[in-house]
Amino acid sequence: MIKKLTAHGNSSALVIDRAILELLEIDPNRTLLNLVTDGKCLIISPIREPERHKQFAKALESGNRKYAKMLKRLAH
């Protein structure tokens, strides 16, 4: 499916068809969405358990801080 962005104030919006929202069980008024990119692609995914997501993000940040030097060495 190909979509165009829509002007929304000073921003742009992506309109997601109702059928896709229903398929993914996304409630536009309640479901939080996670947006990530690798610099080339944008990935949008629903967050099913917001509290668990917050805990995971906190643990990931802590691990990145703790092991930053080692991870940089492994990347080379």
N, C-alpha and C positions, 0 to 999 in steps of 0.2 A: 504494500500500500504506500502510495506517495502522498505526502501532505505538504502544505505550505504553512509558514508561520503567519499569524494574524496580528496586526498592530493592536496593542492593548496599552493605552496611555503612552508612557515613555519606554515600554517594554514590548516584547513579542510573546505571543501565546501559541501553544500547540493545541488544537482542538482534537480531542480523542472521541471517536464515535461511541455511542451508547453500547453498541454490540460488543465492542472490545472491553469497555468498562465492565459489562455484565460477565463476559467470559473470564476476566481476571478477578472478578468479585471486588471491584474497586468502587467504593462509595465516594462520590466527589466531595461530600461534606465531611467525611470522617477519616478516610484512608490517607495516611501519610505516604508520600512517594519519595524514594531515594533516587537521586540523580548522580551518576558517576560518568567519568570520561577517561579515555586513555589518550586524549589529545586528537583523536581522529573520529571517534564514535561517541555518541551519547546513549547511555543505557538508563532507562527509567523503569523502576520496579517498585511494587507496593511493599510497604513495611507492614508485616502481619502482626508483629508484637513490638510496639514502640519502646517499651521499657527494656526488653531484651536487646533491641538494637542499640539503645543508649549504653547499656552495659558492655556490649561488644565493642562499640566505638571507643569507650573509655579504656578497655583492656588493650585494644590495638594501639592506641596512642601511648599508653604506658610502656608497652613492649617495644614500640618504635623508639621511644626516648631511651629506654634501658639498653637496647641492643643496636643503636644507630651505627656505631663505629664498626661493629662486626658485620652488620648487614651491608654496609658500604664496601667493606673488603671482599665479601662474598660476591658482590655484584660485579667486581672487576675480574 
